[in-house]
Amino acid sequence: MQSVCVCGAAGRMGRSVVAAVEASQRRGRWLSVPGEGRYPSLPPALVSGGLDVVVDFTQPDVVFGNAREALQAGVHAVVGTTGLSDAQVAELRGLAEGGPANVGITPNLAGGAG
């Protein structure tokens, strides 16, 4: 079972991710989704330990920091937020290649994307 933290869980896409994770949890595949208010920001969630995956649907001004902190903590990151520069993507790729965690960057995960 996996533990998932959804950053931006109150937004439209974040709510969709939370619903999908909760549905999977009922089927025994996922363990938890820290809710809004449980952790005021990502660092306390990372410090709490036990996170396996961070899914980010926040804002362009915070997504890079969230992904970088997750990777540095050895937590896999899925980025669905737009706004990363080529240099930021390269840095995240380097962190993933040099550490135990992976990163997936797909800045358009809207329902009609494809």
Legacy VTK file of the C-alpha trace (Angstrom):
# vtk DataFile Version 3.0
C-alpha trace
ASCII
DATASET POLYDATA
POINTS 114 float
0.000 0.000 0.000
1.177 3.509 -0.776
0.845 6.808 1.044
0.008 9.775 -1.184
0.100 13.497 -0.472
-1.877 15.691 -2.879
-0.644 19.289 -2.982
-3.417 21.523 -4.231
-6.091 19.088 -3.076
-8.713 21.853 -2.868
-8.470 22.751 -6.573
-10.460 21.162 -9.385
-7.735 18.737 -10.512
-6.568 18.144 -6.944
-10.070 17.112 -5.913
-10.145 14.696 -8.849
-6.843 13.149 -7.762
-8.049 12.849 -4.166
-11.245 11.134 -5.348
-9.258 8.706 -7.501
-6.856 7.884 -4.667
-9.721 7.424 -2.224
-11.496 5.114 -4.688
-8.287 3.106 -5.047
-7.943 3.020 -1.265
-11.314 1.313 -1.056
-9.919 -1.326 -3.399
-6.879 -1.723 -1.121
-4.326 -0.037 -3.376
-3.636 3.270 -1.634
-3.310 4.124 2.009
-3.906 7.791 2.681
-4.330 11.301 1.367
-3.332 14.009 3.864
-6.200 16.469 3.756
-6.269 20.227 3.681
-5.340 21.528 7.111
-3.514 18.391 8.246
-0.258 19.827 6.961
-0.050 23.571 6.233
2.621 22.941 3.611
4.608 20.096 2.099
7.685 20.177 4.396
5.754 19.047 7.509
4.200 16.215 5.495
7.666 15.117 4.355
9.056 15.336 7.882
6.197 13.189 9.177
7.649 10.330 7.130
5.856 7.520 5.440
5.046 9.352 2.213
5.640 7.446 -0.993
4.251 9.853 -3.592
3.577 13.582 -3.828
1.108 14.655 -6.513
1.305 18.396 -7.203
-1.551 20.457 -8.614
-0.668 23.772 -7.013
0.527 26.985 -8.659
3.540 27.775 -10.870
5.226 29.732 -8.077
5.324 26.754 -5.673
5.391 23.611 -7.827
9.162 23.575 -8.350
9.924 23.880 -4.640
7.442 21.132 -3.804
8.861 18.738 -6.383
12.452 19.501 -5.392
11.715 18.949 -1.689
9.923 15.672 -2.397
12.787 14.323 -4.501
15.376 15.416 -1.938
13.377 13.521 0.700
13.352 10.394 -1.479
9.636 10.713 -2.252
8.372 10.171 -5.802
6.789 13.255 -7.395
4.059 13.622 -10.006
3.756 17.175 -11.337
0.568 18.222 -13.073
1.100 21.969 -12.670
2.245 24.145 -15.551
4.937 26.788 -15.361
8.226 24.941 -14.893
11.121 26.384 -16.871
13.470 24.190 -18.889
16.147 24.783 -16.238
13.795 23.686 -13.459
12.807 20.547 -15.370
16.506 19.781 -15.891
17.223 20.222 -12.170
14.339 17.930 -11.196
15.497 15.361 -13.742
18.998 15.506 -12.239
17.655 15.001 -8.716
15.607 12.009 -9.862
18.526 10.470 -11.742
20.839 10.950 -8.766
18.489 9.746 -6.041
16.045 7.035 -5.059
12.868 8.830 -6.177
11.389 9.379 -9.621
9.575 12.366 -11.080
6.844 12.501 -13.696
6.121 15.897 -15.191
2.908 16.153 -17.182
1.745 19.765 -16.978
-1.567 19.184 -18.719
-3.436 16.377 -17.021
-6.851 17.946 -17.627
-9.628 15.544 -18.549
-9.484 16.535 -22.223
-5.700 16.314 -22.506
-4.369 13.586 -24.646
LINES 1 115
114 0 1 2 3 4 5 6 7 8 9 10 11 12 13 14 15 16 17 18 19 20 21 22 23 24 25 26 27 28 29 30 31 32 33 34 35 36 37 38 39 40 41 42 43 44 45 46 47 48 49 50 51 52 53 54 55 56 57 58 59 60 61 62 63 64 65 66 67 68 69 70 71 72 73 74 75 76 77 78 79 80 81 82 83 84 85 86 87 88 89 90 91 92 93 94 95 96 97 98 99 100 101 102 103 104 105 106 107 108 109 110 111 112 113
